[in-house]
Structures are given as C-alpha cells and as structure tokens.
Amino acid sequence: MRIRLPELRARHRRFLLGLTLGFLASAAVATLTSLGYFSGHQGKALDLYFWIQGRTRAPEIVLVAIDEAAFQRLNERQPIPRDYLAGIVRGLRKSGARVIGMDIDLRRPTSPAEDRALVEAIRGDHVAPVVKARTLQAVLTPDGEVRFRPTRLYDPNLEEASGFADVPKDGDGFFRRIPLVVPLENGELFPSLALALLARLGGEDPATLGRRLAGPDPIELSLPEWDEARGRARGTSLLRFFRDDDWKINFVGPSGSFVTIGSDAIYQVGVSDSPVAQENPLRDRIVLIGATFAESRDAFPTPRGLMYGVEIHANILHSLLTRSQIRPVSWDASLVLQFLVCLGLSALFAVVKPNRALILSLAAAGLLTLGLSVWRDPAGTYWFDVLTPILAIRLSGGLHDALERRRIRRSFHQYVGQEVAERIYGDDPALAGQRRTVSIMFTDLRDFTTLSEGLAPDQVAQQLNEYFPMMVDAVLQHRGVINDFIGDAVMAVYGAPLDNPDHGLDAIRTAFRMLAGLKVLNAAWEVRGLPSLKMGIGIHTGSVFAGNVGAPKRMKYTVVGDAVNVAARLEGLNRDLQTTLLISGETYAAVRNWVEARDCGEFRVKGRSQVIQVYEVLSLVAGAAGQGRKP
C-alpha cells in the first residue's frame, strides 16, 4: 500500500510530538515520584499491572472463612465465641496444617470458660503454631516521632506469637502497600501478621524473630520460599528489607482467588473423634482464619476489587513467600526504559489508529510488565511506570488529530455532518480515492421553475432557505453525505467515505424523512400563501470511484461512475410514471426485506445501453424506519 507524502508528513509530526511529550511527561513523573510525589499515580499505574496479570494460583495458602452461614448458626454473636475458634484451631491441627494465622479480634473477653478454651487450644506450638493478629495505636514520643503500641489481647498468653493486622491505605482509599515492621514506643520493631507467620513457618520463635529485627538496617532474614512455577516449597532464602520500606502488594487476583473453606466444616472436624483423610486441602498448608460475614465490616477496596481483610493478609503473605513483592525500578534505569517505551509507542501511534494503538500499547505494557516480573532478586519483583508515557502519547495523538481535523473540516464540513467529518479523518487521513459500492440519491422539485416565475425573488429564496436545511438534516441524520446541490436538486451519497453496510436502507429512510419534512413545510407555506412543492426521488446502488477529484488548488470529494448517471435518470422517471420515490433493482435487492414496493418493470434510460429494473417504494415495513444516526 502506497503512503502519500502528505500522510507521511502527518505521521512524522505525530511521531515527534508523541515522543517529545511522552518522554518529558515520563521524566517529570519519575523525578517527582522519586521525591515522594505522585504516590496515587504510582498506585494507578500498578493497578494496570494487576489487570494485565489476571489471576495467579496460590495453593500454599488456604483460608477458613467465618461466613454468613456460620455467623447465623452462632446466633450472630460478636465477639466470635472463643470455644468455636478453639474448635477451628483443633480441626486445622487435626487436618495437618503447618501454621495458622488468626485475623480475628481477640481484644475483648467473653465468658471465662470460652476464653480458656481458646487459650488451651492454641497451646502446643510444636504442632501448627498459631499467630494472632493485633491492632496498633499511634503514639507520639517526646522527641516528636510517631511510634506504635500494640493493643492488648484478652489473655497475655495470646500476645507472644502475634503480628499487627493494620494495613495502611492510599489517598484514594485503596489498600496496596506492604508494611513489614513498625517501630514501637520502646524502640523495638513489631512484625506484621504476614512476616510473623512466615517466620513461624520457618521455625523462628517470637523471641528469635525479635532479636533479628533488632539487628542493623537493612534487615536480613532467612525465611521459607515458595516456588511458584513448580508449586512447591523451595527451602529458605534471604529476605532483605529496610525498616521503613513500603512495598506494594502483589495481588494474586480478585476476591475468591484463594482456596476458601467454611469454618463450620473445620469446626466439626475439631470437635469430632473421626479421623481426617491423609490427603486433604489443609495438609502442609498455611491457613488463615478470618471473618467474611457482612456484620464484621472487614471488607476493603483494593486494586482487584472489594476484598476481605483475611484475603489482603493472604496476598501479603503470598507476596513475601514467593518473593514477588513489588518495588520500583531505580530512577536512572526508569528513564532509560521509559525513553525506549516512548520511542516504540510514538511509532505505534504514528502508524495505527489512536484507539487501536491504545489497545496495542496496553497489551505491550502488559508484556513488558510480565517481562519485568521475572527479573527478580531477593528484593522482589521490579516494576516501573508505563501508564504515563501511554497516556501522554495518546494525549499528544489527540492533540495532533484535533489540529488535523480542523484542516479537514475546512474542506468537508460544508457538505458532511460534524460526526462524519471527524470520522473521515480517522478512517482515511489521505482521503485517497478507492472503489466503493454505494447508494446514490437524487432529488428534484417538480415544476419549481414554473412556480417560481409567479413569485418574487425573495419569496423563492425564502422557500429554498427553508427547504434545503430540511433536506440536509435528513441526509446527515442517516449517515449520508451531501455531494452536490444542482439548482433545486440534491445529490447525496451513502456508503462513502464511511463504511456503511446499510447504505441502501439509509438512503430510503432519508427519502421518507424528506417527504415527511416537505409535508410539514407545505402546510406552513399554504398558511402564508406560498405554493406547495412536490418532490421526486431516485435511488440506485452501484460501484463508483470515491475520492478527491480536481486540480491541486481546487479539490472536491465526489463519486464518479455509471451509478451516478443511473440514479439521476431514475429520479427523472418519476415524471413519466407519476411516482415520487423510485429505486433500482440493485437497491431493491439490498432492502427488499425492509420495504413495500411495486414492480414498475424494465426501462432504458438515456446514456445507458442496459435496461434498469425499476421499483416504486410505497412504505417501510415495521421496524425499518430506524432511529437516525447510528454510532
């Protein structure tokens, strides 16, 4: 396909504009982000990664949900009865779980017997140790620093193996970040629930973990790792992080992505004397217990949709266990990568339609993101901002297109509607000529010359000034293009320059709209003492050349071919047949299911050796009138 010089220049301008604006915007965002700004923008860019990533399998973690059914069976008691939780813990240990995390509020006591039942069930950490969740209270120290104090649980024996459950939210209210440790008011570091669980899984007791967290910054812990590709444990590896690190959660998918079992089933296992099958979904798994009933109010917005708190902690744990926690690429590496991305995206937007280029660029961003996701070191998965260059280059393409549309409208807006003028450039920037099958409509006023002889010139002009706007509106309403005005006649084209598979039916719809409009005008003219007008319409469907025709300084978009002559002659046959709306056999073949028509026979017209099959259109069938302009 040959690309003409004007189009080549337009693409070159689009490329340079996109590259310049895209890279400048990316560099500015990267710089400001490195200074702590645009954290919300970072979150939105990361959301794109999750959308592309889809759902990931996470078989190493199983959730036990205290759901609506369990809550109803417990007579909607809150706090959750401790003996019920004790039964769940026993059921999990009986099923062979490796470690248990409880994302349950254990601050308030209930009855002494129930409270003791849970404490006794949790004892015996040599089998499936239990890590409890605690909330934090912010404390302002005398030197002005913000530190934290874990809230007390109803029994001090429960506090030893615990981690904080608080997850900070971003400015838009979404939960995206991983807090690993927080400083306590006494200077010690307190682990998150996920980190405490991972340490217990690796055999670290709470005291040992506390000593390791008190070491130098950065902190290095040898913790279990899950081989995501092979779906099995890999042993231990180094997890290295700074005390104030704020990583992004690598969500495995939307709510429901983890294997979830109702708590009632596990409770029954715990209180039953029946043995548990050796092969069951809980054996050798990390299990998190949490509430999913509505009254718990434990659901929060995330990039993957609304998610229960226990699911968020499962995602944090999975991120650490698979070493897939997300951190940005360094500033200098990000600039190099973004320049290369801008280079490729600018070229893409220069040669492909904007919306298609946007889809392709998002797909390319997904591939790039997935490529970076396998570039790992002990610090986790790297990511960088691909959303800024995509949006900036798309914006520059829109700016370029707006300027080009202004130029296009100057030559086309006089005879096409605004919507058509905008879509012309999107479909064919060069407006290069091509063969098309179209429907052509000619209209003419009957005996208008004779009628106008008895009227003053200003009256004639007044009638035409009311008649032509009605005609133009009817054509544009049904995706037609006014090709020419010839005295009081109108030539309209359907199916060019825009593709329109219903061009024949749209032409007939236009004809009926014109006749209805003329009827309204005649009624008004009769009241004002002006003569009524009659119209003849001819429509033919055939192959034409559609494109710019003329000299370099005087170009006109038109259609050329035998079909134009046939349509004009059809309109003239109305005089001989005393009809109003005639169509050719070619048009009738395309619309026969949508019209009531009378076969007028075959006719030979001037300038054509072949005969024409002619039909008079009497009416549109029900449902064929249409609703005007289509998207």
LUMKE-431766 format. One line per field, with one value per residue (C-alpha): z, x, y; residue in one letter; chain. Coordinates in steps of 0.5 Angstrom, whole numbers. Example, Ala and Ser with C-alpha at 12.3 -4.5 7.8 and 13.67 -1.06 7.14 Angstrom:
% residues 2
w (16,14)
u (25,27)
v (-9,-2)
resn (a,s)
chain (A,A)
% end
This chain:
% residues 631
w (0,-2,3,0,2,6,10,11,14,18,21,22,26,30,32,34,38,42,43,46,50,53,55,58,62,64,66,70,74,75,78,82,85,87,91,94,90,86,90,88,81,82,85,79,75,79,78,71,72,76,71,66,70,72,77,80,83,91,93,99,103,105,108,113,113,118,113,114,115,121,124,123,127,132,133,131,137,137,139,136,141,144,144,137,135,139,135,129,131,133,127,123,127,126,119,118,117,118,121,123,123,126,123,129,134,141,145,149,154,153,158,163,160,153,154,157,151,146,150,152,144,142,147,144,139,137,132,127,131,132,130,133,130,134,132,133,137,134,140,140,143,147,141,136,133,131,134,136,141,140,143,149,148,153,155,156,154,147,145,145,138,134,129,127,122,121,113,111,106,100,99,94,100,97,100,96,101,105,112,114,121,125,131,138,143,147,140,138,132,131,125,121,121,115,117,124,120,115,121,125,118,118,125,128,135,137,141,136,131,136,136,129,128,133,128,123,118,113,116,113,115,112,111,107,100,95,88,85,78,81,86,92,98,96,102,105,102,104,105,105,107,111,117,113,107,104,98,94,95,89,89,86,84,86,92,92,89,95,97,102,107,111,118,120,117,120,127,126,125,131,136,132,134,127,123,118,111,110,103,105,102,109,110,110,108,111,114,116,119,118,118,112,114,113,120,121,117,115,107,104,97,93,86,85,88,95,99,106,111,111,104,104,109,105,99,103,106,99,96,102,101,93,94,89,93,88,88,83,78,80,78,72,70,69,65,60,60,59,53,50,51,49,42,41,43,39,33,34,35,29,24,28,29,36,40,37,38,46,46,43,47,54,51,50,57,60,56,59,66,65,63,69,74,72,73,81,86,94,94,90,83,80,76,73,71,64,64,64,57,54,57,55,48,47,49,44,39,41,40,33,31,33,29,23,24,24,17,14,17,12,6,8,14,8,6,11,19,24,26,19,18,25,23,16,18,23,17,12,13,6,3,-2,-8,-8,-11,-7,-7,-5,-6,-9,-8,-13,-11,-15,-14,-19,-24,-19,-25,-27,-20,-18,-24,-21,-14,-12,-12,-4,-4,-8,-4,3,1,-1,5,9,4,4,11,12,6,9,16,13,10,16,20,16,15,8,5,1,-5,-9,-10,-17,-17,-13,-14,-8,-10,-3,-2,3,4,2,5,11,11,12,10,11,6,1,7,10,3,3,10,8,3,7,12,7,4,12,12,6,8,14,10,5,11,13,6,5,11,9,2,-2,-7,-5,-7,-10,-10,-14,-11,-15,-11,-14,-11,-15,-16,-16,-15,-9,-7,-8,-16,-19,-19,-13,-11,-12,-10,-9,-5,-10,-13,-20,-25,-28,-22,-21,-28,-27,-20,-24,-29,-24,-21,-28,-29,-23,-28,-33,-28,-24,-18,-12,-10,-15,-13,-18,-18,-15,-9,-8,-8,-2,2,0,7,9,4,1,-6,-13,-19,-25,-30,-34,-37,-42,-40,-43,-44,-42,-46,-41,-38,-31,-27,-23,-17,-13,-6,-2,5,10,14,21,25,19,20,24,30,25,26,29,33)
u (0,3,3,2,7,2,0,8,9,3,5,12,9,5,11,16,10,9,16,17,11,11,19,18,12,15,22,18,13,19,23,17,16,23,22,15,10,5,4,-3,-1,4,-2,-6,0,1,-7,-6,0,-5,-11,-6,-3,-10,-11,-5,-5,-3,-4,0,-5,-12,-17,-22,-28,-33,-38,-45,-48,-43,-45,-52,-51,-47,-54,-50,-45,-40,-34,-34,-35,-28,-30,-32,-25,-22,-26,-23,-16,-16,-19,-14,-8,-12,-12,-5,-4,3,2,-4,-6,-12,-14,-19,-21,-19,-18,-25,-26,-32,-34,-28,-30,-30,-24,-20,-22,-18,-12,-12,-13,-7,-2,3,6,10,4,2,4,-2,0,-5,-7,-6,-8,-4,-5,0,4,7,14,17,22,16,17,10,11,6,3,0,-7,-7,-11,-16,-10,-3,-1,-4,0,7,6,3,4,0,-6,-6,-5,-4,-9,-7,-10,-16,-18,-15,-10,-4,2,6,8,13,15,13,17,14,15,20,25,23,21,14,13,7,2,5,12,11,7,13,18,14,13,21,22,23,20,18,24,29,25,25,33,34,29,33,40,43,39,38,35,36,32,33,26,22,20,15,17,11,13,13,8,12,17,24,27,30,32,34,29,32,29,30,26,22,21,14,13,7,2,3,-5,-6,-13,-19,-23,-24,-17,-15,-18,-23,-27,-33,-31,-37,-34,-27,-30,-34,-27,-24,-30,-31,-27,-27,-20,-18,-16,-9,-10,-14,-13,-11,-5,2,-1,-1,-8,-11,-18,-22,-29,-33,-40,-43,-43,-36,-35,-28,-28,-24,-22,-16,-14,-17,-24,-27,-23,-24,-18,-16,-15,-11,-6,-6,-4,1,4,4,8,13,13,14,19,14,13,14,19,20,26,31,30,36,34,27,29,32,27,22,25,25,18,16,20,16,10,11,12,6,1,4,2,-4,-11,-11,-16,-13,-6,-8,-10,-4,0,-3,-2,5,6,3,8,14,11,11,18,20,16,21,27,28,33,32,29,23,19,21,16,16,11,9,2,5,8,2,-3,2,3,-5,-6,-1,-4,-11,-8,-5,-11,-15,-11,-11,-19,-19,-16,-20,-27,-25,-26,-31,-36,-39,-43,-42,-44,-39,-39,-38,-32,-29,-29,-27,-20,-20,-22,-17,-13,-10,-17,-14,-19,-22,-27,-34,-41,-45,-52,-54,-60,-62,-68,-71,-77,-83,-84,-81,-78,-85,-88,-82,-84,-90,-86,-82,-74,-74,-80,-77,-70,-74,-77,-71,-68,-73,-73,-65,-64,-69,-66,-59,-61,-65,-59,-54,-59,-58,-50,-51,-46,-49,-45,-48,-53,-55,-60,-66,-64,-60,-55,-53,-48,-49,-43,-37,-33,-35,-37,-44,-47,-54,-53,-59,-64,-61,-62,-69,-70,-67,-72,-78,-76,-75,-82,-85,-81,-84,-91,-90,-86,-92,-97,-94,-93,-100,-102,-97,-100,-94,-94,-94,-88,-87,-81,-78,-73,-69,-64,-59,-54,-47,-40,-36,-30,-30,-24,-22,-22,-20,-14,-8,-11,-19,-20,-27,-29,-34,-36,-36,-38,-44,-48,-49,-52,-57,-59,-60,-64,-68,-71,-73,-77,-82,-85,-87,-89,-93,-89,-85,-80,-76,-71,-67,-67,-60,-62,-69,-64,-61,-67,-73,-74,-75,-80,-86,-85,-89,-85,-85,-82,-75,-73,-68,-65,-61,-54,-54,-55,-57,-64,-66,-71,-75,-79,-83,-82,-89,-87,-82,-84,-85,-78,-75,-75,-69,-67,-63,-56,-52,-46)
v (0,7,12,19,25,29,23,21,28,28,21,24,30,26,21,27,30,24,22,29,30,23,23,30,27,21,24,29,24,20,25,28,21,20,26,23,26,22,16,16,16,10,6,7,5,-1,-3,-3,-9,-13,-12,-15,-20,-24,-29,-33,-40,-39,-47,-46,-41,-43,-39,-41,-36,-35,-34,-31,-39,-40,-33,-34,-41,-37,-33,-27,-27,-22,-23,-30,-35,-37,-44,-44,-41,-47,-52,-49,-49,-56,-58,-55,-58,-65,-64,-63,-55,-53,-46,-42,-34,-31,-25,-24,-19,-22,-16,-17,-22,-26,-32,-35,-42,-40,-35,-41,-46,-42,-41,-48,-50,-45,-48,-53,-49,-55,-57,-52,-46,-40,-33,-28,-21,-15,-7,-1,5,11,14,21,20,26,28,28,22,17,10,5,1,-6,-7,-12,-18,-21,-26,-24,-31,-30,-24,-28,-30,-24,-19,-13,-13,-6,-4,3,6,10,17,14,10,3,-2,-3,-3,-8,-6,-11,-8,-2,2,1,6,3,3,-5,-7,-10,-15,-15,-21,-24,-23,-26,-32,-33,-33,-38,-43,-43,-45,-38,-37,-30,-28,-30,-26,-20,-21,-21,-15,-11,-12,-7,-4,-7,-13,-19,-26,-33,-35,-40,-39,-42,-44,-41,-44,-51,-51,-53,-50,-49,-48,-42,-36,-29,-23,-17,-10,-3,-2,4,0,1,-4,-6,-12,-17,-19,-26,-24,-21,-23,-31,-33,-37,-43,-42,-47,-45,-45,-50,-55,-55,-54,-60,-64,-61,-63,-70,-76,-78,-79,-74,-77,-76,-73,-66,-59,-57,-61,-58,-51,-44,-43,-36,-35,-29,-26,-26,-24,-17,-15,-16,-10,-13,-11,-6,-3,-6,-5,-12,-10,-11,-16,-18,-17,-24,-24,-18,-21,-28,-23,-20,-27,-30,-24,-25,-32,-32,-26,-23,-16,-10,-5,1,1,6,13,13,6,8,14,9,5,10,13,6,6,13,11,5,8,14,10,6,12,15,9,6,9,12,7,1,4,5,-2,-5,0,-3,-10,-8,-5,-12,-16,-11,-12,-19,-19,-15,-19,-25,-20,-22,-21,-22,-16,-18,-16,-10,-5,2,7,5,9,16,15,11,17,23,20,18,26,28,24,27,34,33,30,36,40,36,35,43,43,37,41,47,43,38,41,44,38,33,33,34,27,25,30,27,20,21,23,17,12,15,21,22,21,17,15,8,4,3,0,6,8,15,19,25,29,35,39,38,45,49,54,55,56,61,65,68,69,75,73,74,69,64,65,64,58,55,57,53,47,46,46,40,36,37,35,29,26,27,24,18,18,21,26,32,31,37,42,43,48,46,39,35,29,25,19,13,9,13,16,12,5,3,-4,-1,5,3,3,9,13,10,12,19,20,18,23,29,27,28,34,37,36,40,46,45,46,52,55,54,59,64,64,61,55,48,44,37,32,27,22,17,12,7,2,1,1,8,12,16,21,28,30,36,41,42,48,46,39,36,30,26,20,18,13,10,9,17,17,12,15,22,18,14,21,23,17,20,25,19,14,20,17,20,15,10,5,1,-7,-7,-2,-7,-13,-10,-7,-12,-15,-7,-4,-5,-4,-4,-7,-2,-6,-5,2,4,11,16,15,7,1,-4,-3,-2,-5,0,-1,5,5,5,5,2,-4,-4,-3,-1,7,7,12,17,17,11,10)
resn (m,r,i,r,l,p,e,l,r,a,r,h,r,r,f,l,l,g,l,t,l,g,f,l,a,s,a,a,v,a,t,l,t,s,l,g,y,f,s,g,h,q,g,k,a,l,d,l,y,f,w,i,q,g,r,t,r,a,p,e,i,v,l,v,a,i,d,e,a,a,f,q,r,l,n,e,r,q,p,i,p,r,d,y,l,a,g,i,v,r,g,l,r,k,s,g,a,r,v,i,g,m,d,i,d,l,r,r,p,t,s,p,a,e,d,r,a,l,v,e,a,i,r,g,d,h,v,a,p,v,v,k,a,r,t,l,q,a,v,l,t,p,d,g,e,v,r,f,r,p,t,r,l,y,d,p,n,l,e,e,a,s,g,f,a,d,v,p,k,d,g,d,g,f,f,r,r,i,p,l,v,v,p,l,e,n,g,e,l,f,p,s,l,a,l,a,l,l,a,r,l,g,g,e,d,p,a,t,l,g,r,r,l,a,g,p,d,p,i,e,l,s,l,p,e,w,d,e,a,r,g,r,a,r,g,t,s,l,l,r,f,f,r,d,d,d,w,k,i,n,f,v,g,p,s,g,s,f,v,t,i,g,s,d,a,i,y,q,v,g,v,s,d,s,p,v,a,q,e,n,p,l,r,d,r,i,v,l,i,g,a,t,f,a,e,s,r,d,a,f,p,t,p,r,g,l,m,y,g,v,e,i,h,a,n,i,l,h,s,l,l,t,r,s,q,i,r,p,v,s,w,d,a,s,l,v,l,q,f,l,v,c,l,g,l,s,a,l,f,a,v,v,k,p,n,r,a,l,i,l,s,l,a,a,a,g,l,l,t,l,g,l,s,v,w,r,d,p,a,g,t,y,w,f,d,v,l,t,p,i,l,a,i,r,l,s,g,g,l,h,d,a,l,e,r,r,r,i,r,r,s,f,h,q,y,v,g,q,e,v,a,e,r,i,y,g,d,d,p,a,l,a,g,q,r,r,t,v,s,i,m,f,t,d,l,r,d,f,t,t,l,s,e,g,l,a,p,d,q,v,a,q,q,l,n,e,y,f,p,m,m,v,d,a,v,l,q,h,r,g,v,i,n,d,f,i,g,d,a,v,m,a,v,y,g,a,p,l,d,n,p,d,h,g,l,d,a,i,r,t,a,f,r,m,l,a,g,l,k,v,l,n,a,a,w,e,v,r,g,l,p,s,l,k,m,g,i,g,i,h,t,g,s,v,f,a,g,n,v,g,a,p,k,r,m,k,y,t,v,v,g,d,a,v,n,v,a,a,r,l,e,g,l,n,r,d,l,q,t,t,l,l,i,s,g,e,t,y,a,a,v,r,n,w,v,e,a,r,d,c,g,e,f,r,v,k,g,r,s,q,v,i,q,v,y,e,v,l,s,l,v,a,g,a,a,g,q,g,r,k,p)
chain (A,A,A,A,A,A,A,A,A,A,A,A,A,A,A,A,A,A,A,A,A,A,A,A,A,A,A,A,A,A,A,A,A,A,A,A,A,A,A,A,A,A,A,A,A,A,A,A,A,A,A,A,A,A,A,A,A,A,A,A,A,A,A,A,A,A,A,A,A,A,A,A,A,A,A,A,A,A,A,A,A,A,A,A,A,A,A,A,A,A,A,A,A,A,A,A,A,A,A,A,A,A,A,A,A,A,A,A,A,A,A,A,A,A,A,A,A,A,A,A,A,A,A,A,A,A,A,A,A,A,A,A,A,A,A,A,A,A,A,A,A,A,A,A,A,A,A,A,A,A,A,A,A,A,A,A,A,A,A,A,A,A,A,A,A,A,A,A,A,A,A,A,A,A,A,A,A,A,A,A,A,A,A,A,A,A,A,A,A,A,A,A,A,A,A,A,A,A,A,A,A,A,A,A,A,A,A,A,A,A,A,A,A,A,A,A,A,A,A,A,A,A,A,A,A,A,A,A,A,A,A,A,A,A,A,A,A,A,A,A,A,A,A,A,A,A,A,A,A,A,A,A,A,A,A,A,A,A,A,A,A,A,A,A,A,A,A,A,A,A,A,A,A,A,A,A,A,A,A,A,A,A,A,A,A,A,A,A,A,A,A,A,A,A,A,A,A,A,A,A,A,A,A,A,A,A,A,A,A,A,A,A,A,A,A,A,A,A,A,A,A,A,A,A,A,A,A,A,A,A,A,A,A,A,A,A,A,A,A,A,A,A,A,A,A,A,A,A,A,A,A,A,A,A,A,A,A,A,A,A,A,A,A,A,A,A,A,A,A,A,A,A,A,A,A,A,A,A,A,A,A,A,A,A,A,A,A,A,A,A,A,A,A,A,A,A,A,A,A,A,A,A,A,A,A,A,A,A,A,A,A,A,A,A,A,A,A,A,A,A,A,A,A,A,A,A,A,A,A,A,A,A,A,A,A,A,A,A,A,A,A,A,A,A,A,A,A,A,A,A,A,A,A,A,A,A,A,A,A,A,A,A,A,A,A,A,A,A,A,A,A,A,A,A,A,A,A,A,A,A,A,A,A,A,A,A,A,A,A,A,A,A,A,A,A,A,A,A,A,A,A,A,A,A,A,A,A,A,A,A,A,A,A,A,A,A,A,A,A,A,A,A,A,A,A,A,A,A,A,A,A,A,A,A,A,A,A,A,A,A,A,A,A,A,A,A,A,A,A,A,A,A,A,A,A,A,A,A,A,A,A,A,A,A,A,A,A,A,A,A,A,A,A,A,A,A,A,A,A,A,A,A,A,A,A,A,A,A,A,A,A,A,A,A,A,A,A,A,A,A,A,A,A,A,A,A,A,A,A,A,A,A,A,A,A,A,A,A,A,A,A,A,A,A,A,A,A,A,A,A,A)
% end
